[in-house]
Amino acid sequence: MIDAAVIGLGRWGKNIVEAAQGKSKHLRFIRGVSKEPELVRDFAAAKDFKLSTEFEEAVADPSVQAVFLATPHSLHVGQICAVAAAGKPVWCEKPLALTRAEAARAIAATQKAGVPFALGNNKRCFPCMRELKRAVADGMLGEILHIEGNFSNEHSTRVKGGWRDDPRESPGGGMTGAGLHVLDAFVNLAGPIAKVDARVHSQKPPPDPRDAAVALVQFESGATGLLATVRAAPMYWRIMVFGTKGWAEAREETSLTVALIGAEPKTTIYPPVDSLGVLLEVFAETIETGKPFPVSIPDMMDVVGAFEAVIRSIGEGKPIAVARG
């Protein structure tokens, strides 16, 4: 059993604990860190872990074998480096960093220390996304020509304040909170992105924002992509891949429709899973056995590079090439 600490106990930090505590055979949380302990004291008691306010204290605790970060984005790189220097595996929620250079610094620290590193791209574990990845990798759809994706949710209407309303922590409207998951899906399915042209159209600023972020992307392969995220819209997930032999569309977490040339579209509904719990178990396996984490380091870097280009494109109002290396 891996004894872990979670840093940051906001909405998603609690979700991480909920997905593992008392459910996982490989992972349990024994410490939690919050700068507002009065808000989470009952939660910590219910989940049976020690609560404190200092990051450094939790990382130095010899009983803590791994550290999970659910903190503001601007803190990620420094905290990853500190956990790596302590010789402990580290899980970080996305985005890994707001620039490719900062992401590279964090990755270098984990590699120098030789510690396992994970990024919380749990939507790769949606049943429909696993099957879509398999269809693409097996060549079922032929050469990939174009991808479309939309992840929208209403969290901006229910979770106010903090990083969501701070453009330094959450640039690009809904791109940081939701659109980044679509970028990850794009890279996972079609490889590195070479160029982006992105815009944010806002009808009402934070708090309680009303905006849509959109981006046209070109992959290094020559394929194209179109993504969107609408803050304040009801929860919606869709990834659609068009190839020379057919198309496939993943909807929400469990539905996948495949249409091959000359055949009628076929929709399959897969059994639901706890995608976050699945990814947490995979990371525990990585720590215990050394098995590679399924989100590769090159993918992590490519997503951050594309994200940085998207934010620059929004700010400058023009297409931006994605930095490499």
Sine and cosine of phi, psi and omega as CSV:
sin_phi,cos_phi,sin_psi,cos_psi,sin_omega,cos_omega
0.00,0.00,0.78,-0.63,0.01,-1.00
-1.00,-0.01,0.86,-0.51,0.04,-1.00
-1.00,0.00,0.83,-0.55,-0.17,-0.99
-0.78,-0.62,0.29,-0.96,0.12,-0.99
-0.88,-0.47,0.60,-0.80,0.10,-0.99
-0.93,-0.38,0.78,-0.63,-0.02,-1.00
-0.96,-0.29,0.91,-0.42,-0.08,-1.00
0.99,-0.16,0.90,-0.43,-0.06,-1.00
-0.84,-0.55,0.71,0.70,0.18,-0.98
-0.98,0.18,-0.38,-0.93,-0.06,-1.00
-0.83,0.56,-0.74,0.67,-0.10,-1.00
-0.98,0.19,-0.55,0.83,0.08,-1.00
-0.86,0.51,-0.65,0.76,0.07,-1.00
-0.90,0.43,-0.62,0.78,0.02,-1.00
-0.88,0.48,-0.63,0.78,0.03,-1.00
-0.88,0.48,-0.73,0.68,0.02,-1.00
-0.89,0.46,-0.73,0.69,-0.03,-1.00
-0.86,0.51,-0.58,0.81,-0.07,-1.00
-0.95,0.30,-0.35,0.94,-0.08,-1.00
-0.89,-0.45,-0.64,0.77,-0.17,-0.99
-0.89,0.46,0.86,-0.50,0.00,-1.00
0.97,0.23,0.00,1.00,-0.01,-1.00
-0.90,-0.44,-0.62,0.79,-0.05,-1.00
-0.98,0.18,0.60,-0.80,0.10,-0.99
-1.00,-0.01,-0.05,1.00,-0.10,-0.99
-0.82,-0.58,-0.21,0.98,-0.15,-0.99
-0.62,-0.79,0.68,-0.74,0.14,-0.99
-0.55,-0.83,0.47,-0.88,0.01,-1.00
-0.99,-0.16,0.81,-0.58,0.00,-1.00
-0.93,-0.36,-0.22,0.97,0.03,-1.00
-0.62,-0.79,0.50,-0.86,0.12,-0.99
-0.67,-0.75,0.54,-0.84,-0.01,-1.00
-0.83,-0.55,0.78,-0.63,0.05,-1.00
-0.59,-0.81,0.66,-0.75,0.08,-1.00
-0.98,0.19,-0.14,0.99,0.06,-1.00
-0.79,-0.61,0.92,0.39,-0.13,-0.99
-0.88,0.48,-0.46,0.89,-0.02,-1.00
-0.90,0.44,-0.39,0.92,-0.02,-1.00
-0.99,0.10,-0.31,0.95,-0.12,-0.99
-0.81,-0.59,0.17,0.99,-0.04,-1.00
-0.88,0.48,-0.68,0.73,0.01,-1.00
-0.91,0.41,-0.62,0.78,0.02,-1.00
-0.89,0.46,-0.71,0.70,0.01,-1.00
-0.88,0.48,-0.66,0.76,0.01,-1.00
-0.91,0.42,-0.67,0.74,-0.01,-1.00
-0.91,0.40,-0.55,0.84,-0.03,-1.00
-1.00,-0.10,0.03,1.00,0.16,-0.99
0.88,0.47,0.76,0.65,0.15,-0.99
-0.72,-0.70,0.43,-0.90,-0.02,-1.00
-0.96,0.29,0.68,-0.74,-0.03,-1.00
-0.92,-0.40,0.72,-0.70,0.07,-1.00
-0.56,-0.83,0.00,-1.00,-0.08,-1.00
-0.92,-0.40,-0.12,0.99,-0.15,-0.99
-0.93,-0.37,0.86,-0.51,0.05,-1.00
-0.84,0.53,-0.75,0.66,-0.08,-1.00
-0.88,0.48,-0.60,0.80,0.00,-1.00
-0.90,0.43,-0.68,0.74,-0.01,-1.00
-0.93,0.38,-0.66,0.75,-0.01,-1.00
-0.91,0.41,-0.60,0.80,-0.02,-1.00
-0.98,0.21,-0.25,0.97,-0.03,-1.00
-0.88,0.47,0.88,-0.47,-0.05,-1.00
-0.90,0.43,-0.33,0.94,0.03,-1.00
-0.99,0.16,-0.23,0.97,0.03,-1.00
-1.00,0.08,0.87,-0.50,-0.06,-1.00
-0.98,-0.20,-0.26,0.96,0.02,-1.00
-0.43,-0.90,0.44,-0.90,-0.07,-1.00
-0.80,-0.60,0.72,-0.70,0.00,-1.00
-0.90,-0.44,0.81,-0.59,-0.08,-1.00
-0.97,-0.25,0.87,-0.50,0.13,-0.99
-0.79,-0.61,0.82,0.57,-0.14,-0.99
-0.93,-0.37,0.17,-0.98,0.07,-1.00
-0.82,0.57,0.54,-0.84,-0.13,-0.99
-0.84,0.54,-0.62,0.79,-0.06,-1.00
-0.92,0.40,-0.27,0.96,0.01,-1.00
-1.00,-0.01,-0.25,0.97,-0.17,-0.99
-0.83,0.56,-0.78,0.62,-0.15,-0.99
-0.89,0.45,-0.74,0.67,0.01,-1.00
-0.88,0.47,-0.65,0.76,0.00,-1.00
-0.94,0.33,-0.63,0.77,0.08,-1.00
-0.86,0.51,-0.72,0.70,0.00,-1.00
-0.88,0.48,-0.64,0.77,-0.01,-1.00
-0.93,0.37,-0.67,0.74,0.02,-1.00
-0.91,0.40,-0.68,0.73,0.03,-1.00
-0.88,0.48,-0.66,0.75,0.01,-1.00
-0.89,0.45,-0.45,0.89,0.06,-1.00
-0.99,0.14,-0.05,1.00,0.06,-1.00
0.97,0.23,0.48,0.88,-0.07,-1.00
-0.87,-0.49,0.60,-0.80,0.09,-1.00
-0.85,0.52,0.54,-0.84,-0.06,-1.00
-0.69,-0.73,0.73,-0.68,0.13,-0.99
-0.95,-0.31,0.72,-0.69,0.01,-1.00
-0.80,-0.59,0.70,-0.71,0.12,-0.99
-0.97,0.25,0.45,-0.89,-0.01,-1.00
-0.97,0.24,0.42,-0.91,-0.09,1.00
-0.97,0.25,0.56,-0.83,0.07,-1.00
-0.82,0.58,-0.70,0.71,0.03,-1.00
-0.35,-0.94,0.18,-0.98,0.00,-1.00
-1.00,-0.06,-0.16,0.99,0.08,-1.00
-0.67,-0.74,0.42,-0.91,0.00,-1.00
-0.90,0.43,-0.61,0.79,-0.02,-1.00
-0.89,0.46,-0.67,0.74,0.02,-1.00
-0.93,0.37,-0.62,0.78,0.05,-1.00
-0.88,0.48,-0.66,0.75,0.01,-1.00
-0.89,0.46,-0.60,0.80,0.01,-1.00
-0.91,0.42,-0.65,0.76,0.01,-1.00
-0.92,0.40,-0.72,0.69,0.00,-1.00
-0.88,0.47,-0.67,0.74,0.00,-1.00
-0.87,0.50,-0.61,0.79,-0.01,-1.00
-0.91,0.41,-0.66,0.75,0.01,-1.00
-0.94,0.34,-0.60,0.80,0.00,-1.00
-0.94,0.33,-0.62,0.78,0.05,-1.00
-0.89,0.45,-0.63,0.78,0.00,-1.00
-0.98,0.18,-0.27,0.96,-0.02,-1.00
0.94,0.35,0.54,0.84,-0.02,-1.00
-0.96,-0.28,0.56,-0.83,0.07,-1.00
-0.89,0.46,0.60,-0.80,0.01,-1.00
-0.73,-0.68,0.66,-0.75,-0.01,-1.00
-0.70,-0.72,0.51,-0.86,0.09,-1.00
-0.87,-0.49,0.66,-0.76,-0.18,-0.98
-0.99,0.14,0.82,0.58,0.03,-1.00
-1.00,0.09,0.92,0.38,-0.16,-0.99
-0.93,0.38,-0.35,0.94,-0.03,-1.00
-0.94,0.35,-0.26,0.97,0.17,-0.99
-0.90,0.44,-0.35,0.94,-0.04,-1.00
-1.00,-0.08,0.02,1.00,0.18,-0.98
-0.83,0.56,0.69,-0.73,0.02,-1.00
-0.81,0.59,-0.67,0.75,-0.01,-1.00
-0.92,0.40,-0.55,0.84,-0.01,-1.00
-0.96,0.27,-0.56,0.83,0.09,-1.00
-0.89,0.45,-0.68,0.74,0.00,-1.00
-0.95,0.31,-0.58,0.81,0.06,-1.00
-0.90,0.44,-0.68,0.73,0.06,-1.00
-0.86,0.50,-0.67,0.74,0.01,-1.00
-0.90,0.44,-0.67,0.74,0.00,-1.00
-0.89,0.46,-0.64,0.77,0.02,-1.00
-0.94,0.35,-0.74,0.67,-0.05,-1.00
-0.91,0.42,-0.55,0.84,0.00,-1.00
-0.98,0.19,-0.11,0.99,0.00,-1.00
0.99,0.17,0.21,0.98,-0.03,-1.00
-0.85,0.53,-0.60,0.80,-0.06,-1.00
-1.00,-0.04,-0.02,1.00,-0.04,-1.00
0.98,0.20,-0.44,-0.90,0.04,-1.00
-0.95,0.32,0.76,-0.65,-0.02,-1.00
-0.97,0.24,0.81,-0.59,-0.05,-1.00
-0.96,-0.28,-0.57,0.82,-0.12,-0.99
-0.32,-0.95,0.54,-0.84,0.06,-1.00
-0.74,-0.67,0.61,-0.79,0.14,-0.99
-0.82,-0.57,0.58,-0.81,-0.01,-1.00
-0.50,-0.87,0.57,-0.82,0.06,-1.00
-0.56,-0.83,0.85,-0.53,0.17,-0.98
-0.81,-0.58,0.93,-0.36,0.03,-1.00
-0.84,-0.55,0.51,-0.86,0.10,-1.00
-0.39,-0.92,0.27,-0.96,-0.11,-0.99
-0.99,-0.11,0.27,0.96,-0.06,-1.00
-0.86,0.51,-0.51,0.86,-0.03,-1.00
-0.91,0.41,-0.36,0.93,0.02,-1.00
-1.00,0.04,-0.25,0.97,-0.08,-1.00
-0.90,-0.43,-0.41,0.91,-0.02,-1.00
-0.87,-0.49,0.99,-0.14,-0.09,-1.00
-0.97,-0.25,0.40,-0.92,0.03,-1.00
0.99,0.12,-0.04,-1.00,0.03,-1.00
0.93,0.38,-0.49,-0.87,-0.14,-0.99
-0.91,0.42,-0.48,0.88,-0.05,-1.00
-0.89,0.45,-0.48,0.88,-0.04,-1.00
-0.98,-0.18,0.11,0.99,-0.03,-1.00
-0.94,-0.34,0.94,-0.34,-0.04,-1.00
-0.89,0.46,-0.33,0.95,0.07,-1.00
-0.96,0.28,-0.52,0.85,0.03,-1.00
-1.00,-0.04,-0.51,0.86,-0.11,-0.99
-0.72,-0.69,0.94,0.35,-0.01,-1.00
-0.96,0.28,0.36,-0.93,0.12,-0.99
0.98,0.19,0.55,0.84,0.02,-1.00
0.87,0.49,-0.81,-0.59,-0.01,-1.00
-0.99,0.13,0.07,1.00,-0.07,-1.00
-0.90,0.43,-0.60,0.80,-0.05,-1.00
-0.95,0.31,-0.69,0.72,-0.07,-1.00
-0.98,0.19,-0.64,0.77,-0.10,-0.99
-0.87,-0.50,-0.72,0.70,-0.08,-1.00
-0.86,0.51,-0.47,0.88,0.00,-1.00
-0.88,0.47,-0.53,0.85,0.06,-1.00
-0.90,0.43,-0.58,0.82,0.03,-1.00
-0.94,0.34,-0.67,0.74,0.07,-1.00
-0.84,0.54,-0.66,0.75,0.03,-1.00
-0.89,0.46,-0.68,0.73,0.04,-1.00
-0.88,0.47,-0.65,0.76,0.02,-1.00
-0.88,0.48,-0.75,0.66,-0.02,-1.00
-0.90,0.43,-0.65,0.76,0.00,-1.00
-0.88,0.48,-0.59,0.81,-0.09,-1.00
-1.00,-0.05,-0.57,0.82,-0.16,-0.99
-0.81,-0.58,0.02,1.00,0.08,-1.00
1.00,0.01,-0.16,-0.99,-0.11,-0.99
-0.87,0.49,0.55,-0.84,0.05,-1.00
-0.99,-0.11,0.70,-0.72,-0.05,-1.00
-0.99,-0.15,-0.57,0.82,-0.10,-0.99
-0.49,-0.87,0.55,-0.83,0.03,-1.00
-0.71,-0.70,0.48,-0.88,0.11,-0.99
-0.70,-0.72,0.96,-0.30,-0.20,-0.98
-0.79,-0.61,0.46,-0.89,0.04,-1.00
-0.57,-0.82,0.43,-0.90,0.19,-0.98
-0.87,-0.50,0.78,-0.62,0.04,-1.00
-0.92,-0.39,0.90,-0.44,-0.13,-0.99
-0.91,-0.41,0.77,-0.64,0.10,-0.99
-0.98,-0.20,-0.34,0.94,-0.01,-1.00
-0.38,-0.92,0.80,-0.61,-0.04,-1.00
-0.98,0.21,0.20,-0.98,0.12,-0.99
-0.87,0.48,0.40,-0.92,-0.07,1.00
-0.96,0.28,0.28,-0.96,-0.05,-1.00
0.83,0.55,0.87,0.50,-0.13,-0.99
-0.96,0.28,0.38,-0.93,0.13,-0.99
-0.77,-0.64,0.99,-0.13,0.00,-1.00
-0.49,-0.87,0.31,-0.95,0.08,-1.00
-0.77,-0.64,0.75,-0.66,0.10,-1.00
-0.95,-0.31,0.74,-0.68,-0.02,-1.00
-0.73,-0.69,0.48,-0.88,0.01,-1.00
-0.49,-0.87,0.70,-0.72,0.20,-0.98
-0.98,-0.18,0.77,-0.63,-0.04,-1.00
-0.82,-0.57,0.47,-0.88,0.14,-0.99
-0.86,-0.52,0.79,-0.61,0.00,-1.00
-1.00,0.10,0.35,-0.94,0.07,-1.00
-0.87,0.49,-0.45,0.89,0.02,-1.00
-0.95,0.31,-0.29,0.96,-0.09,-1.00
0.97,-0.25,-0.27,0.96,0.07,-1.00
-0.92,0.40,0.30,-0.96,0.03,-1.00
-0.87,-0.49,0.24,-0.97,0.03,-1.00
-0.50,-0.87,0.44,-0.90,0.02,-1.00
-0.68,-0.73,0.85,-0.53,-0.02,-1.00
-0.80,-0.61,0.41,-0.91,0.02,-1.00
-0.50,-0.86,0.46,-0.89,0.16,-0.99
-0.57,-0.82,0.75,-0.66,-0.07,-1.00
-0.89,-0.45,0.94,-0.35,0.05,-1.00
-0.95,0.30,0.63,-0.78,0.02,-1.00
1.00,0.09,-0.13,0.99,0.10,-1.00
-0.98,0.20,0.40,-0.92,0.06,-1.00
-0.86,0.51,0.38,-0.93,-0.03,-1.00
-0.82,0.57,0.76,-0.65,-0.05,-1.00
-0.43,-0.90,0.76,-0.65,0.05,-1.00
-0.72,-0.69,0.80,-0.59,0.02,-1.00
-0.50,-0.87,0.79,-0.62,0.13,-0.99
-0.75,-0.66,0.81,-0.58,-0.04,-1.00
-0.79,-0.61,0.77,-0.64,-0.04,-1.00
-0.90,-0.44,0.77,-0.63,0.04,-1.00
-0.94,-0.35,0.78,-0.63,0.02,-1.00
-0.74,-0.67,0.01,-1.00,-0.05,-1.00
-0.96,0.29,-0.25,0.97,0.01,-1.00
-0.93,-0.36,-0.14,0.99,-0.02,-1.00
0.28,-0.96,-0.09,-1.00,0.06,-1.00
-0.75,-0.66,0.34,-0.94,0.06,-1.00
-0.60,-0.80,0.65,-0.76,-0.05,-1.00
-0.78,-0.63,0.86,-0.51,0.11,-0.99
-1.00,-0.08,0.79,-0.61,0.02,-1.00
-0.85,-0.53,0.70,-0.72,-0.03,-1.00
0.76,0.65,-0.69,-0.73,-0.12,-0.99
-0.98,-0.22,-0.36,0.93,-0.22,-0.98
-0.81,-0.58,-0.14,0.99,-0.13,-0.99
-0.97,-0.23,0.77,-0.64,0.08,-1.00
-0.72,-0.70,0.83,-0.56,0.09,-1.00
-0.94,-0.33,0.76,-0.65,0.01,-1.00
-0.85,-0.53,0.75,-0.66,0.06,-1.00
-0.78,-0.63,0.93,-0.36,0.06,-1.00
-1.00,-0.09,0.47,-0.88,-0.02,-1.00
-0.83,0.55,0.78,-0.63,0.02,-1.00
1.00,0.07,0.02,1.00,-0.03,-1.00
-0.78,-0.62,0.40,-0.92,0.06,-1.00
-0.96,0.27,0.56,-0.83,0.07,-1.00
-0.85,0.52,0.63,-0.78,0.02,-1.00
-0.82,-0.57,0.82,-0.57,0.00,-1.00
-0.97,-0.25,0.74,-0.67,0.05,-1.00
-0.86,-0.51,0.72,-0.70,0.08,-1.00
-0.96,-0.29,0.86,-0.50,-0.05,-1.00
-1.00,-0.10,0.45,-0.89,0.04,-1.00
-0.86,0.51,0.67,-0.74,0.00,-1.00
-0.94,0.35,0.46,-0.89,0.09,-1.00
-0.69,-0.73,0.27,-0.96,0.16,-0.99
-1.00,0.08,0.99,-0.13,-0.13,-0.99
-0.88,0.48,-0.60,0.80,0.03,-1.00
-0.92,0.38,-0.70,0.71,0.04,-1.00
-0.87,0.50,-0.64,0.77,0.03,-1.00
-0.87,0.49,-0.72,0.69,-0.05,-1.00
-0.93,0.36,-0.58,0.81,0.07,-1.00
-0.88,0.47,-0.66,0.75,0.03,-1.00
-0.90,0.43,-0.62,0.78,0.03,-1.00
-0.90,0.44,-0.64,0.76,0.02,-1.00
-0.92,0.39,-0.62,0.78,0.07,-1.00
-0.86,0.50,-0.64,0.77,0.04,-1.00
-0.91,0.42,-0.63,0.78,0.06,-1.00
-0.87,0.50,-0.69,0.72,0.00,-1.00
-0.90,0.44,-0.68,0.74,-0.11,-0.99
-0.98,0.22,-0.56,0.83,-0.14,-0.99
-0.89,-0.46,-0.27,0.96,-0.07,-1.00
1.00,0.09,0.06,1.00,0.04,-1.00
-0.88,0.48,0.72,-0.69,-0.05,-1.00
-0.85,0.53,0.65,-0.76,0.09,-1.00
-0.94,0.34,0.66,-0.75,-0.15,-0.99
-0.92,0.39,-0.39,0.92,0.12,-0.99
-1.00,0.03,0.96,-0.28,-0.13,-0.99
-0.96,0.30,0.38,-0.92,0.06,-1.00
-0.86,0.50,-0.71,0.71,0.06,-1.00
-0.85,0.53,-0.63,0.78,0.05,-1.00
-0.89,0.45,-0.69,0.72,0.03,-1.00
-0.83,0.56,-0.72,0.69,-0.03,-1.00
-0.92,0.38,-0.65,0.76,-0.01,-1.00
-0.91,0.42,-0.61,0.79,0.01,-1.00
-0.92,0.40,-0.70,0.71,0.02,-1.00
-0.89,0.45,-0.65,0.76,0.04,-1.00
-0.87,0.49,-0.68,0.73,0.03,-1.00
-0.92,0.40,-0.65,0.76,0.03,-1.00
-0.88,0.47,-0.71,0.70,0.02,-1.00
-0.86,0.51,-0.66,0.75,0.02,-1.00
-0.92,0.40,-0.62,0.79,0.04,-1.00
-0.87,0.49,-0.72,0.70,-0.01,-1.00
-0.91,0.42,-0.64,0.76,0.07,-1.00
-0.90,0.45,-0.67,0.74,-0.02,-1.00
-0.90,0.45,-0.66,0.75,0.05,-1.00
-0.88,0.47,-0.70,0.71,-0.04,-1.00
-0.93,0.36,-0.59,0.81,-0.09,-1.00
-0.99,-0.14,-0.18,0.98,0.05,-1.00
0.92,0.39,0.57,0.83,-0.01,-1.00
-0.44,-0.90,0.28,-0.96,0.06,-1.00
-0.90,0.44,0.56,-0.83,-0.02,-1.00
-0.75,-0.67,0.74,-0.67,0.10,-1.00
-0.97,0.25,0.62,-0.78,0.00,-1.00
-0.98,0.18,0.79,-0.61,0.01,-1.00
-0.92,0.39,0.61,-0.79,0.03,-1.00
-0.84,-0.55,0.40,-0.92,0.08,-1.00
0.98,0.21,0.00,0.00,0.00,0.00
